[in-house]
Amino acid sequence: MSDCLFCKVVAGAIPSTRVAESETAYAFDDIAPQAPVHVLVVPKIHHVSADHVPADHQSTVDDLVLLAQEVATIKGIRESGYRLVMNVGRDGQMTVPHLHLHVLGGRMMAWPPG
C-alpha cells in the first residue's frame, strides 16, 4: 500500500533500525520507545490489523510471533520476559493501520498496561 507508513519502512523508503528479518516479516526499533526494548514486528505484506487478516493468510500472525521470539533473543530479554502487544482499531490505540506486534521489555512491565 503506497501511502502506508510501515509499508514504506519495509520497502526501505523510510529509514529504520533493523533488528531482525524473515522471509515474511521485518522487525525494527520503535522511534518512540515505551520501554528500554521496544521493537515493532510487521508483516511484509499489508494487512490493516489483526481484525483484517484473511483465513488464507493465517500463518502471518505465527510468523510475527516467531520473529518476536528472535527479537527477544537478540535484545537479551527472552530469559527475563517481555510483553507482546497487538493493538486493533482506534479504541485499541492503533496509530498506524498496518498489522504490527510490539515487543516490549528490559524492565518490569506495569499491570494493568497503560
Protein Blocks (a to p, Z undefined) as FASTA:
>chain_A
ZZlmklmmmnopagcddfbdcfkbccdddfbdcbfbdcddddfbdcfblmlccfklmmmm
mmmmmmmmmmmmmnopmmnopcddddedjklopabdcddddddehiacdddeZZ
